[in-house]
Amino acid sequence: MDLRALTSHISEQKHQNFILTFEKGQVVKRSHENVFQDVMAAVARLRAWGVQTGMRVGIFSCNCYEWIIYDLALLELRALSVAFTDDFAKMGADELIDRYSLSLLLVQSTNQTYKNTRQSDAVAFLDGKNKNIKAIDRQQSNSDPEFENTGLIFSSGSSGRLKGLTLNRQGIEASVDAFTKAAAPRADDCLLLFLPISNFQQRLMYYSALWYGVDLIVTDPNRLFRALKDLHPTVLIAPPMLYETFETRFCNLPRWKQRAARIMGTMAGKVPSKRLREKLAQIIFEDAYEALGGKMRFMVTGMAPIKRSTLDLFELMQLPLFETYGMIEFGGIALNVPGAKRVGSVGRLLPGVRVELAADGEVIAIREHRLASTYFDCVEGEAEETFINHDRVATGDVGRFDKDGYLYLIGRKREMIVTAGGTKIHPEIPESAINASSDVARSVVFADPDASTLVAVVVPKSPQDQSAKLRIQRFVDSIGERQPSILVGRIIFTDAAFSRENGFLRPNLKLDRRKIAEHFLKESRETKEVLARGA
């Protein structure tokens, strides 16, 4: 693809495709022809406001049709988009404009406070009426005639610290082409996006849908299940927690129903005919199929490790769930696809991608053009540590390949646990073992500062069931007996979900292990002190 020609390419497509959104409680369906017309109207508005090639234009909004339109309009103008995430919610318009040298800031009309600013002329509404808008005329150099850098984005990454990245156009194009070639979209596909568009992965997906002629549903987490059920998407990209909710629902069924479904699902899985297998599975697991809209053919998960039991359940239900692997600095790296899937792996390498494993097992991803050129607003030395030469990125993930070329991730290099006894272990290894218990919803493991063993924070599926906690304790003890290197000396049970709201998940939906360890160790010590005083 050529990102610079995306808008004109939309207008030239022969097939009729659509973007669907929820607006004022109703489904709104716009053809790609409508999209083209709306983009060109937005281009005219931006020009009238004084936006020129090379200027920076900020977008701070939740998911909406206008986000996409103005993003495409900025590409058409070859102006740089600056996509602000929720992390900037406490920052005022003046601070955003000054700090990031914006010529214009686009916000939703619900954010009226952004107009109460000394630079109000440079703040426009994406979805409302505007008057007297005038972009700030900043001196623009012509140092990027090929539009190699298309904008700025922000990511907390695995460090938990927010940093900026400069996007590389050719890296974006390579990422879109590689994923699309591997995923092999069909003319009747419909892709559902619900995560924030300020997360660049979502923009990659809609660039792909628009370029390759696929219908697109754009919504937000609050309307996700309505969109799934009512609009019948065929392709979904989501973090593990969404798919894990289906496992939670299944595990909340009476045990006899679970056993019956597993027995019937296993029998159905042995039927030679693929079509008949799927028909039987749709009958046995009717609720799951209905919740997903009934037409799902390709579901992808990544961003964080997913429980093996969740993958196994989707396999049992004949629902096509595939693990993928990538990072915002590089783009997509590996993907499982129909006909080339290995449960537990993140798939084979995408077209155009190479990987070298460093001496310590770190995955070094290599491609001619990576997604991001460099970091900004980062810790000194961080960019040099991550971006190696012009084509390599040090991922920070430790992995291995099997003999057939499937990549398996073992854990994060920086999150390796070193116990008081000197044992080194990736926390994902004991967590995966503990999560295999049918009573465990999630676990997080870290070193016990007071012992040479590990501490496990465990969220039971039934927090009030004391017998379940006893089963979990026995299960964890049995793991330590089989594998002394991952001996868990202490279990802390909690009914607190790990979420962004309580700080236990980072904005990229990965566990904030440091915060979890600090919180539960402190809570455990305080409980001990209370008990000691009572004695």
N, C-alpha and C positions, 0 to 999 in steps of 0.2 A: 504494500500500500504506500501511498504518498500522502502524509498528513496534510501537506499544504494544499492538496487538491480534493480534500474530503468533501467539502460542500458541493463543488461542481460534480463530483462523482455521485453524490446522492441524487442530484437532479437528472442524471443520465441513466439511472437504473430502470430496467424494463419491468421488473417484478414489482408488484404493489406491496409495500411493507408499511408497518405502522409503529408509532410510539403510543403506548397506553398509559394514562396516569389517572389518579383519583383527584378530583377537584370539586370541592364543596359537596362531598359525599357521592359524587357521580363519576362514572368512568368516562373519560374523554379519550377519543381515538383520533389520532392525527396521522395522515399519510406522510411518506417521505417527501412528497411534493409539497405538502403543507410545511414540513420542517425546513425545506430549502427556502421557501418564501419567507418564513419567519426569521431565518438566519440572515437573509439579505436585508430584511427590514431592520434587524438589530445592527447590522453593519452600517447602514445609513444613519441610524441614530448615534452610534458611537462616533462616526465621522463628524456628524453635526455638533457633537459635544466636544470635538477637538482631539479625539484619540487618534494617534498616528502609529505607524509601524515602529516597533521597538519600545513603545511605552509599556509600563507595568499597570495592569488593571487588577485590583483585588476583587475576589468573590467570596462573600461570607453569607451563606444561606444553607438552609436544610434542603433536602432533595425536592426538586421541582422541575417542570418542563423548561422553565426559563433559564435555569442553571445550564442545561445542555445547550440551549440556543445561544446564549452569550459566550459560552466556551467555544462553540464552533465559529461564532462571529469573530472572536479574538484570533482564532487560527487563520481565518480568512484575511484579516487585517495584518497578520503577522505581528500582533501585539502579544506581550507576555502576560499570561494569566498567573495570578498569585492566589492559590486556593487555601483559604483559612479554615482550620478545623475548629471543633468546639473548644479546644484548648485556649482559643483567643477570645472567649466570650466576655471576659472581664476587661478586655482592652478596648478603649474608646476609638472612635473613627480617626481623630487627629493622630493618636499614637500609631495606629496601623499605617496611615498615610505617610507619616514622617519616617517611621522606622524602616519601612520597606520601599521608600521612594515611589509611592503610587501616584499615578496621574489621575486615577479614578477608583472609587470603591463602590461596588455593586452589592446591595443588601436587599433583604425582603422588606416589603412595605410594613410588615408587623414590627420592624425595628425602627420605629420613628425616632428613637433617642439618638440615632446616628446622624440625624439631620440637625440636632442641636449642638452644632460644633462650629468652630471658627472657619472650617474649610467645607461648609455645607454644600457649596456649589460643586464640589468634587465627589459628592455622595449621591448616587442614583439608585432608584428602586428597580429591582429586576422585574417585579410583577405589579407595578403601579404607575400612576401618572407622574411625570417629571416635568419640571420647568426650571429654566435658568440654570441648567447644568453646564458646567464648563470644566473640562479636564485641565489639570495643572500642567503647564507647558514646561516640561523638563527637557534639558538639552539631551538629544538622542544621538549617539554615534552610529555610524553605519558599519560597525565592526562584525555584524552577523548577517550578511546579505543572503545567505542560504537558509536562514531561520533554523540554525542548528539547535539553539536553546529555546524551547517553547514556553517555558514558565518556571515557577517555583512552587514547591509543595513542602509539606511538613510531615514528619513522622517521629514517633517516639522510639521506634525500633525496639530492640531487646534490652537496651540500656535503661529505658524508662524516661530518658531525657529527651525533650523535644528538640529536634534539629531540622534544619532546612536542607532541601536538595534541589539542585538545578537540573531540570529535565532535558534530555537529549532526544531530539526528534528522530534520528535514525535508530536509536535504541527503542523508542516507542514503536516505530514501524516494525522493527525486527521482532519485538515481543508479540505484537498483534498477529503478525503473519505466522510465527512459530506456534502459538496456541491454536489459532484457527486451523492450521494445517493438521495438527494432531487431533483436535476435537472433531473435525470434519462436520461442520454444521450443515443442516438440511434446509431446503427452501421453505419448509413448513415449520421451522423451529421458532420458538418464542422464548427469549431470555428475560429472566426476572432479576432486577437489581433492587436491593433494599438497604444496603449499607450506605453510609454517607458518600456522596459523590466527591467530597473533598478528599476521600481516600482514593488515591490515584488508580488503584486496581479497578474500581468501578468505571472510571473513565476509559481505561483500556478496553473493558468489555463493551461499552457502548460504541467506541470507535470501531471495534470489530463488527458489531451488529450493523452499524450504519454502512460500513464499507462493503461487507459481504452480503448484505440484504437479508437481515433477520429481524423479525418483529421484536420489540423491546417493551417491557413493562417496567416503569420506574415508580417506586413507592418508598415507604419508610418502614421501620420495624413495627410501628403501631398498626399498620394496615397489612402486614406481611401475610398473615393467615387468610385474610379476606382475599388478597390478591391471588394466593395459591389456589384457593377453592373456587373462586369466581372466574378467574381469567385463564386458567389452565396452561401455565407455562410448561415448556418441555426441557428447559435448561435452567439450572439454579447453581449459583456459587455462594457458599455460605460458610461461616465458621463452624467448628465442631459443635458448639453449644446448641445450635439449632437442631442438628441431627440427634444429639443426645436427648433432646426433649421427647423425641419419639420413643427412644428406649425407656425413658422415665415413665411415659404413659403406659408402655407395654408392661413394665415391671410393677405398675400399680394395679394391674388386673389381678383378680384372684389367682392363686397359684395353680389351681386346676385348669383355668383358662390358658395360662401361660404354657403349661405342659402340653395341653391339647394342641395349641397353635404351633408349638415347636415340633411336635410329632408329625402333624399334618404338613407343616412347611417343609420338613426334611423329606417326607415321602414325595411331596410335589416336586422338590428339587431333583429327584431321580428320574422324572419323566423325560424321555429322550427329546420330545418336541419342545423347542424353546417357546413357541407361541402357547402351547398348552400349559407349560410350566407357569408362564406369566398369568394366564387366565385363572389357574387354580390359586396362585398366590393372591391375586386380586380379590378372590372370594374369601380366602382365609384371613387376609389382613386388610379387609375392606376399609376400615376406619383410616388406616395410614394412607392408602391410595386416595381416598376421598379428600383427606386433609391436604394432600399434595396436588390436588387438581385432576388426577386421573390420567394425565398425559406425559408425566415426567419420564424422560429417557436418558438424561445425562445430568447427574448432580456431582458437584465438585466441592471438596473441602480442603482447607489448608490453613494458613495463618497461625495455627497452633496444633499440637498433637491431638489426635482423636482417640478415644478409647477403642481398644480392639473389640470389645463386646458390642459396641455400636456398629462397627463395620460388619461384624458377624451377623448381627440382627438384620441389617439391610440386605446382606447376602441371602439370608434365609427368606426374607420377604420378596426376593427377586427384584429389589429396587436398585437401580444402577448408581451407586455411590463410589466416587473415585477420589483418591488422595492426590494432591498436587504439591509442588514445592517451588517457591520463588522468594525473592526479596526485592523490596522497592528500589534498592540501589542498582540491581542487575536486571530484574524482570523475571519471567518464568524460567525455571530450570528443568523441572521434570514433571511428568504427568502420567498417571494411569489412564488408559482408554479402553473402550470395548475391544476385546480380543487381545489385549496386552495389559493385563492387570494382575498384580500380585498383592494380596491383602497384607498390610503391614509395611509395604514399601511406599515410596512417593512416586514410583513409576520409573520409566526410562527417560533419558534426556530428551528434551525437546529439540526439534531441528535447529541446527546452527549453534548448539550449545555443546561445549566440552567441559569436563571437570577433571581437575587433578586433586588428589588427596595428599595433603602435606604430611610430614613425618609424624605429626601428632593426630592425623586423621581428619584435620580440618578440610572442609569442602572449599576448594578454590574454583569459582565459576568463571568460565572464559567464553567470550563472544566478541565478535568484531566491534559491535556497538552495544554498550550497556545502557540501561534505562536512564540513569542519572550520571551527570558529568562529575559532580563533586558535592560535598557538603558545604553549608554555611551555617552560622550560628551554632557551631559545634565546639566540643572540647579540643584544645590544641593537640594536634597530632592524630586526631581521630580519622580525618579524611585520608591521610597518608597511610594509615594502618589498614583501612578498608579498601581503598581504590589503588590497586597495584598495576602499575603501567597504565596503558590506555584501554586494555581489553579484559582485565582481570579484577575480580572482586573477592576479597576474603570474607566468607559468609559468617564465620564464627560458629558454624555448625560442624559437629563431628559426624562423619558418616562412613558407610562402607557399601561396596557393590557386591551383588551375588554374581554367579557365573553367567547369568543371562542378561546382565547389564541393568538390573533393577537397583535403584538407590535406596538405601535404608538410612534414616537419621537416628543417631544414637543419643545425642543431646547437645546442649550448648557448651561450647568450650569454656566460657567464663563461669558457668554455673556448676562446674564439677565440684562435688562435695569432698572435702578432706576431713575425715573424722579425727577425734582426739588421739585415736590409735594409729593415725597415719594412713588409713585406707582411703584410696581415691575411687570415687564412683560417680557416674552420671545419675542425677536424681530420677530421670525418666525410667531407668531400669527397675528400681524397686517400685516406683509408682505404677508402672505397667503391670507388674506382678500383683500388686494390691488391688488394682482396678479390675482384675480378672474375677474378683469375688462378686457374686450376684447380689450381694447386700451393699456394695459400695457404689456411691454415685460419683465420687471424685476423691483423690488423695493428693497430698503434697508432702514431699519428704525433704528433710534437711538434717544437718549434723546436730547432734545433741552436744551443747557446749560443756555439759557436766559429765559426759560419758563418752566411751569410744564407739557407741552404737548410733543408730539413727532415730529421729523423731518423725512420726507420721501424723499429719493432721488429716483426719478422715471425715468426709461428709457421708453419712449413711443414707441409703435410699429411704429408710423409715427411721427417722431420728428418735422417735419415741419408743421404738421396739427394742427393749433391753436384750431379748434373746438374739436379735440380729447383731447387736454389739458384741455379744459373747461369741457368736459365729465368726465375726470379723476378727476378733482377737485370736481365736484358734487358727484361722486362716493365715493371718500375718505371722504367727509363731511358726507355722509349718513352712512358710517361705524361708524364714531364718534358719530352720533346721536343714533344709535342702541346700541353701546358699548362705553360708555363714558371713560372706562378705557384705551382704545386705541385711544384716540382722537389725530389726527394729526393736529398740529397747523400750520405747514409750509410744503409746497411741493417744492422741488428743482428739476426742470426738467433738464435732460441731454441727449445728444445723444452719450455720451461716453460709449462704451461697457465695461463691467467688464471683464478684461483679465489678464493673467499673465504678459503680456508685459507692461501694465500700472500700475502693482502692486496691482490692486484691487482684483485679485484672488491669493491665495497662491499656491505653487507648487502642493498641493493636490486638487486644483480646488475649494476650499471653499473660501467664501468671506472673505477678510481681512477687517472686519468691522471698526476696529480702523483707518486704513489708509483711507477708504472711508469717514468716518465721519470727520477726520481731513482735508482732501482735500476739501470737499464740504462746510464745515463750513467756512474754510478760504476763499474760493472763494466767498461765500455769503457775508462775512464781507467786503471783498475788493470791491464788487459791491456796497454795501451800502455806503461805504466811498466815492466812486467816485460820486454816486448820491448826497450825502450830500454836497460835494465840489461844484458840479454843481449847486445846489440850492443856 
